Amino acid sequence: MFARRKQETPPQAPGPAEVGASEALPVHLEATGVGKHVDGNVLLAPVDLAVSSGECVVVRGENGSGKTTLLRILAGTLEASDGTASLDGEPLDERDPATRARVAALIGYPTAYRDLTVIDHLVLIDSTWGGAIGTADQRADDLLVSLEIDHLSERFPHELSSGQQHLFHLALVLFRPSRVLLLDEPEQRLDTHKRGLLTEILLARKAAGAALVVACHDPAMTEAIADRVVDVVAP
């Protein structure tokens, strides 16, 4: 099991995981005429999208319209067949440290380790991204409290229900230092109360200067967080 360091470790200078988005340089994510096709099959019809620090774009569309494909292109995990996608004027590529340092995405299910508890995962992420180990447990606890899953901190991922696992996956992404958040239907499997909690967290991230792109089917969440809406039309 991943061994967490004790709280008595002398405090270090704040690392990336402790620096709010408002303290980072502004960011601009843009897709122009971005589309994707494979062997003649159109997965995403060309679409335009732009978002800057402190803004949220909600992506809407029917199942199969290409919302997830668009998010993967914006995350740099999939190359567009048409058009261009860039972050601060540079191409997006998940293998590029500059992309990984600025973009955190929840697209599908993140990797989880069977022998690490929920809080172990967060502390491991914090260590990976240079967070101050002396405050990692407390900051991880604070995030779990905001999602109301702090009582699950010592459980293993396979012990969680479907809804709890989804909140755990959200925590993994939210705990990463990032200037851009890409979320694919983060409201799924959440009840009305939990959707309200997530909405408040996303609004706080916007206020802190993050740029958000969220594929969402929930009208109430869309109304609360969206500065603009991009409708993706099925091919």
Summary of the structure (lengths in Angstrom):
residues: 235
radius of gyration: 17.8
end to end distance: 46.5
largest distance: 59.5
contacts: 762
relative contact order: 0.22
helix: 37%
strand: 23%
